[in-house]
Amino acid sequence: MITPGFAQAMAAYNEWQNRSLYAAAATLPDEERKRDRGAFFKSIHGTLNHLLWADRIWMSRFDGWEKPAFAISDSARMIEPFEALRAARIEADAGIIDWAARIDPAWLAGELRWFSGLAQAERVRPCALLVMHLFNHQTHHRGQAHAMLTAAGATPEATDLPWMPGLGE
């Protein structure tokens, strides 16, 4: 279905895009980052928080990371100071890149069993599908953050995968 190379490319893309979003967000005052803009997680800050929360929850299942102490319903408020959120994002992105470099094809071909707090039930799904979900979820919410940043007057980089620096060069 997918290969370790796919996960490695997407981990690099994730890091590049997060760096761009956080650089753009840093140009805005805190009240603008936290303004309710009608998105699912309300604000730019809330959406960035949820993204980090989701990455941490999946990586707790994939690679033994510490599980977030917050429920999904509180994920938008996980880390309030922007610079602390940014530092946590940088750390998580480095960890995702490290994990992707260690993915074994046999693990990707297997299944993952976990307890879903949201569903309040045990789940079993193919690892490859869950890895695709990790990266798809990131792209989905980063798109929301990109739109909110642009509407607020900030300028994140383009999101097109073929233009990622270092890809294919």
N, C-alpha and C positions, 0 to 999 in steps of 0.2 A: 504494500500500500504506500508507505513512505520509507525513506532511508534516513540513516543518521545524518547524511549530508543535507537533507531537507531541513532537519531540525537545527543544524549548525547555521545554515543560511538564514533561517527565520530568527534564530537567536541574535545574529548579527543585525538583521533588519530591525528587530525589536529595540536593541540598544541604540541604533542610529536614530530611529524615530523618537524614542524617549528623550534622547539628548536634545533633539530639535524642539520638542514640545516644551521641555523644561526651560530651555534657553528663551523661547518666546514668552513663556509664562513669567519668567523672571523680569521681563520688561514692564509688567503690569503691577500696579499697586496691589497689596494684599486684598483690599476690599473688592477690587475688580476680579481677582482670581476666585474669590469666595461668593461673588454675586450669583443669586439664583437666576439661571438662564433658561430654565424650563427643560433641561435635559433629565434623563432618568435619575442620575445622581446629582442633580441640581446645578452644580457649579463646575468650573474648570478644576478647582481644587478637589472637590468631591469625586469627580470622575477620575482624576489622577490617583487619588487615594484608593478608590475601588479597584482600579487596575493593579496597583501594587498588592492589595489584599488578595485578589484573585490569583495573581502569580504566586504569591506565598502559599496559598492554600493548595494549589496544584503541585507546587514544588515540594510541599510537605508530603504529598502522596507519591511523587515521582522519585524524590531524592532525599527524603528524611529531614527536610527543613523543619524548623519550629513552626507549628501551626499558629496562625494569627489568633490573638486572644479576643477578637471581636467577631460577632456574627455578621453575616452578609448585610443585615439591616443597618448595622453601624459602620460598615466598611467605608463610607464616604467621610467619616470623621475619625478615622484610625490615627492619623498623625496631623496635628493642627499647624505647627510652624512649617512654612514652606521650605525653608532650607533643610530642616530635618527630613521632610518628605523627599526632597531632592537627593539627599545623601543616602537615604534608604533605597531609593530607586536605582541609584548608581551601584550600590552593593548588590541588589537583587539582579540587575542586568549582568553583572560580572558572574554571579552565581549561575544564572541560566546559561550563559556562554560556556562556563566550565562544565556544567551538566551535559549540555548538548555535545561537547567534545568527547564525553565518556559513554554516550548511548551505545548500547550493544544491539545489533540487528535482532538477536534472539529475544531481547527484552521488548523491542518494538512489536515483534510477532506474538507476544503473549497478551495476557489479560491482567487488568488491575482490579482488585477488590478493595472497596473502601466504604466507610459509613458516610452518607451524605447528610449533613446537618440540615440542609434546605429541604430535602425530601423526607428526612427522618427515617431513612431506610438504607440498608446495605445495597450497594450497586456493584456490578461487574461489567466492565466494558473493555474492548480491545485497547491496548496501550497506544497503538498508532492513532486510533481515532481520538483519544484523549489528548495526545500531543498536538494533533491538528486543531482540536478545540482550544487548547491553550493559546496557540498563535492566532487563531481566528478571533477569539474573544479580545485579545490585545488590539488587533486591527480594528475591530468594531468600535470599541470605546475610544481608541486613539482618534478615530475619525470624528467622533463627537467632540472630543477635546480640541482637535484641529479646527473644526467649524466654530466652536465657541471662541477660541483664541483669535481667529480671523475676524469674527464679528466684533470682538473687543478692540481690534486695531493692531494686534500683534501679528508677526509674520513668521510662522514656522516654515521649515523647509518643505519641499515637495515630498509627497508620500510614495511616489512611483518606485517600485522595487528595482526595475532595470537601471535606475539612476543612483542606486546606493553606491557610495564611494567604495572602491576596492573590489566590487563585484565583477568578476570576469576579466580583471586587468592583471 
